[in-house]
Amino acid sequence: MILKTTNPVYSEKIKSSHYAGIFLIALSTLLLEFTLTRVLSVALWYHFAFMIISVALLGFGISGVVYSVSKKLSAIETDKLLTILSLLYGTSVMVCFLLMNKIPFDPFSLLTDPVQFVYLPLYYLLITIPFFFAGLIITILLSVFKNSVSKLYFFDLTGAGLACLAFVLIIPAAGGNGGIIFVAAFGFLAAMVFGFEKYKTWSFCQQCCAV
């Protein structure tokens, strides 16, 4: 009870921006998973495409552990933290995808080129980072607003469901690279949603778009 009364996040009330934010993050995250599966199935063996599922779960698992043991994260104002993490998520999607394309990983050379065993874990690491930030956002929302978990879960599943439709529409038209741009854009849009009600200024939205 002492922790509950001293921690400011427990006194916060959930807002419509939180529902919209988790919707966008869920949409973006599942769309990222689909897009990376498609890209890696073409760029590498299709066997490696299935690692996206396990790596996504790894990123979500790590985010839960980090939030449970980090007192600094709990001390940050919720909307501010969600905004920052959403910006980091959108940025990490773009940066990690670009870095992945720079890694000369060739699965056909695993038995003849030992350096390939260094490139493979780098692939894993880069893929994990965006899912870590997305998982941390969802973890915070479900942890802080415990009384509204059912509604948050509804918007989470709705966003994930629409990601399936978005994948069918976006990938044939924009390709894998275009899909990544849409994924990052949804992340930045989530940052705008999380931060707009607090700052109440269009300049804040413009700064998010500029980033």
Residue pairs with C-beta under 8 A, 6 or more apart in sequence:
4 10
7 74
8 77
9 74
9 78
9 144
10 144
12 78
12 144
12 145
14 145
14 147
14 148
14 151
14 152
15 197
17 79
17 193
17 194
17 196
17 197
18 82
18 141
18 145
18 148
18 152
18 194
19 151
19 152
19 155
20 155
20 190
20 193
21 82
21 86
21 137
21 141
21 190
21 193
21 194
22 137
22 138
22 141
22 152
22 155
22 156
22 159
23 155
23 156
23 158
23 159
24 159
24 186
24 187
24 189
24 190
24 193
25 86
25 89
25 134
25 137
25 138
25 159
25 186
25 187
25 190
26 138
26 155
26 156
26 157
26 158
26 159
26 160
26 163
27 159
27 160
27 162
27 163
27 166
27 186
28 89
28 90
28 93
28 134
28 159
28 163
28 183
28 184
28 186
28 187
28 190
29 56
29 130
29 131
29 134
29 160
29 163
30 159
30 160
30 163
30 164
31 163
31 166
31 167
31 170
31 179
31 182
31 183
31 186
32 93
32 130
32 131
32 134
32 180
32 183
33 52
33 53
33 56
33 131
34 163
34 164
34 167
34 171
34 179
35 167
35 171
35 176
35 179
35 180
35 183
36 49
36 52
36 127
37 49
37 50
37 52
37 53
38 49
38 171
38 176
38 179
39 176
39 179
40 48
40 49
40 51
40 52
41 48
41 49
42 176
44 105
44 107
45 107
48 107
48 123
51 124
51 127
52 127
55 124
55 127
55 128
55 131
56 127
56 131
58 128
58 131
59 127
59 128
59 129
59 130
59 131
59 132
59 134
59 135
60 131
60 132
60 134
60 135
60 138
60 139
61 135
62 128
62 132
62 135
63 131
63 132
63 133
63 134
63 135
63 136
63 139
64 135
64 139
66 73
66 132
66 136
67 73
67 74
67 136
67 139
67 140
67 143
73 81
73 140
78 140
78 144
79 194
79 195
79 197
79 198
80 195
80 198
81 140
82 137
82 140
82 141
82 194
82 195
83 191
83 194
83 195
83 198
83 208
84 191
85 133
85 136
85 137
85 140
86 133
86 137
86 187
86 188
86 190
86 191
86 194
87 187
87 188
87 191
87 208
87 211
88 133
89 130
89 133
89 134
89 137
89 187
89 190
90 184
90 185
90 186
90 187
90 188
90 190
90 191
91 184
91 211
92 129
92 130
92 133
93 130
93 180
93 183
93 184
93 187
94 180
94 181
94 184
96 126
96 127
96 129
96 130
97 126
97 180
99 126
100 123
100 126
100 127
103 119
103 122
103 123
103 126
104 119
105 116
105 119
105 120
105 122
105 123
106 113
106 116
107 116
109 116
110 116
110 117
110 120
134 187
137 190
138 156
141 152
142 149
142 152
142 153
145 152
166 182
167 179
170 178
170 179
170 182
171 178
171 179
174 181
174 182
188 208
188 209
188 211
191 208
192 204
192 205
192 208
192 209
195 204
195 208
196 204
196 205
